């Protein structure tokens, strides 16, 4: 009986050891599995960190590349701007040099009677491409500095002249004269000019017409009356009718009028005025070939003026 209980107790002890051993083994397995999970998690975290770092490195590299490209583009644009500024400065310098040259020419080439103030006499002026030219200056009418370009006093000079004569000028600088289309063109080419016209009847009555922007073209333009500007005066306006018209003479008649009207003028089929017509000492013309200013004469073309004077001077800006 004792042996029986001893065997029972032995079996129970063995079974307990086995159970304890099994439990210990299971616990170790769980610990090992847990440790493996922790290792795997750490490895995964490490890989995630590595991946994130790689992405950050790539983003940083991309950003650095973009910044570099932008800097290069900005540098190129700055160089272009600098080149443009240099070019503009060069242009500005060229313009300033041209302005200086023009001002120098204006100072050295005295192309008008303005410097000869308070004097009515013959003076020498200088015109570009022509050099020194003698002209009659007038300071006794409406201020000083006027250059006389046409004058009719009496009939001792024929004004029914050729194109070439009107181009170069003719007459006496102190009396009847036409200064010359080429000279008038060069004078009005450089700067704006005023035009002042004196008119007188045989009965002694007088009047005037004034224009603030007188200019004629070159010979290639047939000395066209290019501009008159604004009219003022007492004679009424009989020249605007002829604006934009080419000059005509009997041997170069642009409007088939010069041969009939007896002198060169800016005819326009045909004339509202003509200060270069035939001179009639008694102030009367039997036909429309005398010296006339239609509006002042109430368009009575039997009246022929006995004194005219056309003068120009640079316009005061």
C-alpha positions as CSV (number, residue, x, y, z in Angstrom):
1,X,0.0,0.0,0.0
2,X,2.8,2.3,0.8
3,X,4.4,1.4,-2.4
4,X,1.2,2.3,-4.3
5,X,1.1,5.8,-2.8
6,X,4.8,6.2,-3.4
7,X,4.2,5.5,-7.1
8,X,1.2,7.8,-7.2
9,X,3.2,10.6,-5.7
10,X,6.1,10.0,-8.1
11,X,3.8,10.1,-11.1
12,X,2.2,13.4,-9.9
13,X,5.7,14.9,-9.4
14,X,6.8,13.8,-12.9
15,X,3.6,15.2,-14.4
16,X,4.1,18.5,-12.6
17,X,7.6,18.7,-13.9
18,X,6.4,18.0,-17.4
19,X,3.7,20.6,-17.1
20,X,6.1,23.2,-15.7
21,X,8.6,22.4,-18.4
22,X,6.0,22.7,-21.1
23,X,4.8,26.0,-19.7
24,X,8.4,27.3,-19.5
25,X,9.0,26.2,-23.1
26,X,5.8,28.0,-24.3
27,X,6.7,31.1,-22.4
28,X,10.2,31.1,-24.0
29,X,8.6,30.7,-27.4
30,X,6.3,33.6,-26.8
31,X,9.3,35.7,-25.6
32,X,11.3,34.8,-28.7
33,X,8.3,35.5,-31.0
34,X,7.9,38.9,-29.3
35,X,11.6,39.6,-29.6
36,X,11.4,38.7,-33.3
37,X,8.4,41.0,-33.8
38,X,10.3,43.8,-32.1
39,X,13.3,43.1,-34.4
40,X,11.1,43.1,-37.4
41,X,9.4,46.3,-36.3
42,X,12.7,48.0,-35.7
43,X,13.9,46.8,-39.1
44,X,10.7,48.1,-40.7
45,X,11.1,51.5,-38.9
46,X,14.7,51.7,-39.9
47,X,13.7,51.0,-43.5
48,X,10.9,53.6,-43.3
49,X,13.3,56.1,-41.9
50,X,15.8,55.3,-44.6
51,X,13.1,55.6,-47.3
52,X,11.9,58.9,-45.9
53,X,15.5,60.1,-45.8
54,X,16.0,59.1,-49.4
55,X,12.9,60.9,-50.4
56,X,14.0,64.0,-48.5
57,X,17.4,63.8,-50.1
58,X,15.7,63.5,-53.5
59,X,13.4,66.4,-52.8
60,X,16.3,68.5,-51.5
61,X,18.3,67.6,-54.6
62,X,15.4,68.5,-56.8
63,X,14.9,71.8,-55.0
64,X,18.6,72.6,-55.2
65,X,18.5,71.9,-58.9
66,X,15.5,74.1,-59.4
67,X,17.1,76.9,-57.4
68,X,20.3,76.6,-59.5
69,X,18.3,76.7,-62.7
70,X,16.4,79.8,-61.5
71,X,19.6,81.5,-60.5
72,X,21.0,80.8,-63.9
73,X,17.9,82.2,-65.6
74,X,17.9,85.3,-63.4
75,X,21.6,85.7,-64.2
76,X,20.8,85.5,-67.9
77,X,17.9,88.0,-67.6
78,X,20.1,90.4,-65.6
79,X,22.7,90.2,-68.3
80,X,20.1,90.8,-71.0
81,X,18.8,93.8,-69.0
82,X,22.3,95.1,-68.6
83,X,22.9,94.7,-72.3
84,X,19.6,96.6,-73.0
85,X,20.5,99.3,-70.6
86,X,24.0,99.6,-72.3
87,X,22.3,99.8,-75.7
88,X,19.8,102.4,-74.5
89,X,22.6,104.4,-73.0
90,X,24.4,104.2,-76.3
91,X,21.3,105.4,-78.1
92,X,20.8,108.2,-75.6
93,X,24.4,109.2,-76.1
94,X,24.0,109.1,-79.9
95,X,20.8,111.2,-79.6
96,X,22.5,113.7,-77.3
97,X,25.4,113.9,-79.8
98,X,23.0,114.6,-82.7
99,X,21.2,117.3,-80.6
100,X,24.5,118.9,-79.9
101,X,25.5,118.8,-83.5
102,X,22.1,120.4,-84.5
103,X,22.6,123.1,-81.9
104,X,26.1,123.6,-83.1
105,X,24.9,124.0,-86.6
106,X,22.2,126.4,-85.5
107,X,24.9,128.5,-83.7
108,X,27.5,128.5,-86.4
109,X,25.2,128.5,-89.5
110,X,23.3,131.7,-89.0
111,X,20.4,130.8,-91.4
112,X,18.3,133.9,-90.7
113,X,18.3,137.6,-90.0
114,X,17.5,137.1,-86.3
115,X,21.1,138.0,-85.1
116,X,21.0,141.3,-86.9
117,X,18.4,142.9,-84.7
118,X,17.2,146.5,-85.1
119,X,18.7,146.8,-88.6
120,X,17.3,146.9,-92.1
121,X,20.1,146.2,-94.5
122,X,21.9,143.5,-96.5
123,X,23.5,140.8,-94.4
124,X,25.3,137.5,-95.0
125,X,23.8,134.3,-93.6
126,X,24.9,130.7,-94.0
127,X,22.7,127.9,-95.3
128,X,23.6,124.2,-95.1
129,X,24.8,122.9,-98.5
130,X,24.9,126.4,-99.9
131,X,27.3,128.4,-97.7
132,X,27.2,132.1,-97.5
133,X,24.3,134.0,-98.9
134,X,23.5,137.7,-99.0
135,X,19.9,138.5,-98.0
136,X,17.9,141.6,-97.2
137,X,17.0,141.9,-93.5
138,X,14.1,144.0,-92.2
139,X,13.5,145.2,-88.7
140,X,11.2,148.1,-89.4
141,X,8.0,146.1,-89.8
142,X,6.4,144.0,-87.0
143,X,9.6,143.5,-85.0
144,X,13.1,142.5,-86.0
145,X,14.8,139.6,-87.7
146,X,12.8,139.3,-90.9
147,X,14.3,138.0,-94.1
148,X,12.8,139.5,-97.2
149,X,12.1,136.7,-99.8
150,X,9.9,138.7,-102.3
151,X,9.4,142.3,-103.0
152,X,7.5,144.3,-105.7
153,X,8.1,148.0,-105.8
154,X,7.9,149.0,-109.4
155,X,7.8,147.3,-112.8
156,X,11.5,147.4,-113.8
157,X,12.0,143.7,-113.1
158,X,10.1,141.0,-115.1
159,X,8.7,138.2,-112.8
160,X,7.6,136.0,-115.6
161,X,10.8,133.9,-115.2
162,X,11.9,130.3,-115.8
163,X,12.0,127.5,-113.2
164,X,15.7,127.8,-112.9
165,X,15.6,131.5,-112.2
166,X,12.9,131.1,-109.6
167,X,15.0,128.3,-108.1
168,X,18.1,130.5,-107.7
169,X,16.5,133.9,-107.3
170,X,16.7,137.1,-109.2
171,X,16.3,140.9,-109.0
172,X,17.9,143.6,-106.8
173,X,18.2,142.8,-103.0
174,X,17.3,146.5,-102.3
175,X,14.3,146.7,-104.6
176,X,12.3,144.2,-106.7
177,X,13.5,140.7,-105.9
178,X,12.7,137.0,-105.5
179,X,15.2,135.4,-103.1
180,X,15.1,131.9,-104.6
181,X,13.1,128.8,-103.9
182,X,16.1,126.7,-102.9
183,X,17.2,129.3,-100.3
184,X,13.7,129.6,-98.9
185,X,13.4,125.8,-98.7
186,X,16.7,125.5,-96.8
187,X,15.8,128.2,-94.4
188,X,12.4,126.7,-93.6
189,X,13.8,123.2,-93.4
190,X,15.8,123.6,-90.2
191,X,13.1,125.1,-88.0
192,X,9.6,126.5,-88.2
193,X,9.2,130.0,-89.7
194,X,6.6,132.7,-89.7
195,X,5.5,134.4,-92.9
196,X,4.6,138.1,-93.0
197,X,3.1,139.6,-96.2
198,X,2.6,143.3,-96.8
199,X,0.1,144.5,-99.4
200,X,-0.6,148.0,-100.8
201,X,-3.0,149.4,-103.4
202,X,-2.2,152.2,-105.8
203,X,-4.5,154.5,-103.7
204,X,-2.1,154.0,-100.7
205,X,-4.3,151.7,-98.6
206,X,-2.4,148.8,-97.1
207,X,-3.0,145.6,-95.3
208,X,-1.1,142.5,-94.1
209,X,-1.4,138.7,-93.7
210,X,0.6,136.6,-91.3
211,X,1.1,132.8,-91.0
212,X,2.8,131.1,-88.1
213,X,4.2,127.9,-89.7
214,X,5.5,128.6,-93.3
215,X,7.4,125.8,-95.0
216,X,8.1,124.8,-98.6
217,X,9.4,121.5,-99.9
218,X,12.5,120.6,-101.9
219,X,13.0,120.8,-105.7
220,X,12.2,117.1,-105.8
221,X,8.8,118.1,-104.4
222,X,8.5,120.9,-106.9
223,X,8.9,123.4,-103.9
224,X,5.4,122.5,-102.7
225,X,3.8,125.0,-100.3
226,X,3.9,122.4,-97.5
227,X,2.6,124.4,-94.6
228,X,1.2,127.8,-93.6
229,X,0.0,127.3,-90.1
230,X,-2.5,129.7,-88.4
231,X,-3.5,132.9,-90.2
232,X,-3.8,136.4,-88.6
233,X,-4.0,139.9,-90.1
234,X,-6.2,142.4,-91.8
235,X,-6.1,141.3,-95.5
236,X,-8.1,138.1,-95.0
237,X,-6.6,134.7,-96.0
238,X,-6.0,134.3,-99.7
239,X,-3.0,131.9,-99.5
240,X,-4.6,128.8,-97.8
241,X,-6.2,128.1,-101.1
242,X,-2.7,127.3,-102.5
243,X,-1.5,125.1,-99.6
244,X,-0.1,121.7,-100.7
245,X,0.3,123.0,-104.2
246,X,3.5,122.7,-106.3
247,X,5.3,125.8,-107.6
248,X,4.7,126.5,-111.3
249,X,6.5,128.6,-113.9
250,X,5.7,129.0,-117.6
251,X,8.3,126.4,-118.5
252,X,7.3,124.0,-115.7
253,X,3.6,124.5,-115.4
254,X,2.0,122.0,-112.9
255,X,-1.5,123.3,-113.2
256,X,-1.6,125.0,-116.6
257,X,-1.9,128.5,-115.0
258,X,1.5,130.1,-115.0
259,X,1.5,131.1,-118.7
260,X,-1.8,132.8,-118.3
261,X,-1.1,134.6,-115.0
262,X,2.3,135.9,-116.0
263,X,4.6,134.7,-113.1
264,X,5.6,131.8,-110.9
265,X,3.3,130.9,-108.0
266,X,1.8,127.9,-106.1
267,X,-1.2,127.7,-108.5
268,X,-4.2,125.5,-107.9
269,X,-6.5,125.7,-110.9
270,X,-5.8,128.5,-110.7
271,X,-5.4,131.3,-108.1
272,X,-6.9,133.1,-105.1
273,X,-3.7,135.2,-105.0
274,X,-0.6,135.8,-107.1
275,X,2.1,138.3,-105.9
276,X,4.4,137.5,-108.8
277,X,2.0,138.6,-111.6
278,X,2.6,141.4,-114.1
279,X,3.3,144.8,-112.5
280,X,0.8,147.5,-113.5
281,X,2.0,151.0,-112.3
282,X,-1.5,152.5,-112.3
283,X,-2.9,149.6,-110.2
284,X,-5.3,148.4,-112.8
285,X,-5.3,145.2,-114.9
286,X,-7.5,144.5,-117.9
287,X,-7.4,140.8,-117.2
288,X,-6.5,138.5,-114.3
289,X,-2.7,138.6,-114.8
290,X,-1.7,141.4,-112.3
291,X,-0.6,141.3,-108.7
292,X,-3.6,140.4,-106.5
293,X,-4.8,139.2,-103.1
294,X,-8.4,138.1,-103.9
295,X,-10.0,138.3,-100.4
296,X,-8.7,141.8,-99.7
297,X,-9.8,143.1,-103.1
298,X,-13.3,141.6,-102.7
299,X,-12.2,139.4,-105.7
300,X,-12.1,142.4,-108.0
301,X,-9.2,141.1,-110.2
302,X,-9.0,144.3,-112.2
303,X,-7.2,145.7,-109.2
304,X,-3.4,145.1,-109.3
305,X,-1.4,145.8,-106.2
306,X,1.6,148.2,-106.5
307,X,3.5,147.1,-103.5
308,X,4.1,143.6,-101.9
309,X,6.7,142.3,-99.6
310,X,7.0,138.7,-98.3
311,X,9.2,138.1,-95.2
312,X,10.1,135.1,-93.1
313,X,11.8,134.6,-89.7
314,X,12.3,131.7,-87.4
315,X,9.4,131.1,-85.1
316,X,10.0,131.8,-81.4
317,X,8.9,128.5,-79.7
